[in-house]
Amino acid sequence: MKIAFYTTKPYDRIWFEPMAEGYKMEIIFLEAPCKPNTLNLAEGCDAICIFINDQITKDMIDRLCEMKVKAILLRSAGFNHVDIEAAKGRIHILRVPSYSPEAVAEYAAAMLLTVNRFTHRAYTRTRDFNMSINGLMGTTLYQKTAGIIGTGKIGQSMIRILKGFDMKIYAYDLYPNPDLDVEYLDLPELFAKSDIISLHCPLTKETHHIIDKEAICKMQEGVYLINTSRGALIDTNALIEGLLSRKIAGVGLDVYEEESGVFFEDLSDKIIQDETLARLMTFPNVLVTSHMGFFTTEAMQAIAIETMENAYALEHGLELVNKVC
Ligand code: NAD
């Protein structure tokens, strides 16, 4: 099997190069993102392998089918970046449904502790021998309330962590899980009762801008918001308004609705064109990171193994257990 591997970073090669050998497959590592004008690089390949910011449109699926590419291997759990309707019945979409939910939940907790206790600012101050703690007062999490939106694998892991702080957990999910020791509320109630809100649902038509102006209005004064799921769950302009009015005390964003083409890249010598992102960066109580909640050794290894297993199953006509369509 021959696979065109788009958006390759050095940390992908470390895992995938030896595995390609083990699975006796040929991987063409491409640094280019998967775009209409880079699709031709996959000519002669059986599959393409993409990451979360490679947007696959209907036109691109048409072209892949013409090129007789049989599958799109996603190195991710989420599949909102692929036009699934256009792919149905024409090309296999295989994903990695779970690689390390704990990695993402632990990162969400780290973001919460950072924005709440200003460790990001304390770090830069003390490096400069500015030992003043003025302006760095946080809040104690003990016995505060957390609202978890989406109680799947990552949400459940986050719940376990926050219970360690003895926090009261409220939750919202389309499909409440009766086995969880949490109180499910409807969204407006969750917004009104939570000191911190952490997003762990997928991006769908229903969850697009689930945090908008109206939602923020319903939240408590001084709420903390953490998003490690998908950027477009939050209406960024409404978020900025919430920060300006000081309704929101702190925000941790590992994802951003316009992250494609920006996140994962070193743009330190470029002029940033996205004024909304630039504005977000000016708030001392906002922490933006580059979609790295998943980024642990364990998770990277699991992504590589599961992706290669997906390719192997496809090549050998085995059951495609991780198929999206
Ligand atoms: P999961 O499928 O186990 O859980 C998702 C939960 O969301 C499910 O319980 C589902 O019922 C619920 N849900 C679906 N639609 C909903 C809606 N409209 N309202 C409320 N709840 C809804 O997924 P997971 O493994 O826990 O991952 C959650 C999300 O985390 C993924 O969709 C992905 O976007 C994101 N993620 C981010 C990173 C990162 O590095 N930052 C890594 C992996 C996953």
Residues whose N, C-alpha, C, O or C-beta is under 5 A from the ligand:
A	BS01	NAD	A77 G78 P97 V104 G150 T151 G152 K153 I154 G155 Y172 D173 L174 Y175 H200 C201 P202 L203 E206 T207 T228 S229 R230 D254 H291 M292 G293 F294
